[in-house]
Amino acid sequence: FPKLDEIPEGKNITWNKLITKYLPEPKKEPTPKLPEGKYQVIYADPPWEYDNSGISGAAQNHYPTMATEAICNLQIPSAENSVLFLWVTNPFLKEGLEVCEKWGFEYKTNIVWIKQKAGQGFYVKGQHELLFIATKGSFRPDDSLYIRSVVEVPKTKEHSQKPEKFYEIIEEMYPNKKYLEIFARDKRKGWESWGNEL
């Protein structure tokens, strides 16, 4: 970190800019190979690459991020009839739809996760995220009429990690299927997990 006399003068110098300038570059981890086989249920929380690296809470200060093009280019091992549950933050709605299409899925609807506390945001403080639901072929849930489109559960302690509740929702909608989580942080019984944080 710089000494006081090394800090450049100017009105545009902020604490966040200084922290970011002198933070070490995020580690570049090699991308693991996606699992073989065909999966009926795909659950994904992509590490979206934000254009906000100048703040200390930026995503790339917590984990390696990926450009949308790189996410789109992943060869997802989905079955002919399958479903995708894709986490999308509000600045990335267009990109989320693009990822669905490139992976071979058609957007159907979404679930809104309302967090008990607001986090950072661009124009307003963000307090919700969207879980897109998209399908490939014909793959309707067994029975989802009791699943509500709005889920209110607290945020987890880890940055961007999603609550256990959403695994339960997916398993209720599509019981006893072949599950794959990509960009996973932890392994889950009955699921195949892929990601560089495992």
Buried (B, 14 or more C-beta within 10 A) or exposed (E): EEEEEEEEEEEEEEEBEBBBEEBEEBEEEEEEEBEEEEBBBBBBBBBBBBEBBEBEEBBBBEBBBBEBEEBBEBEBBBBEEBBBBBBBBBBBEEBBBBBBEBBBBEBEEBBEBEBEEEBEEEEEEBBBBBBBBBBBEEBEBEEEEEEEEEBEBEBEEEEBEBBEEBBEBBBBBBEEBBBBBBBBBEEBEEBBBBBBBE
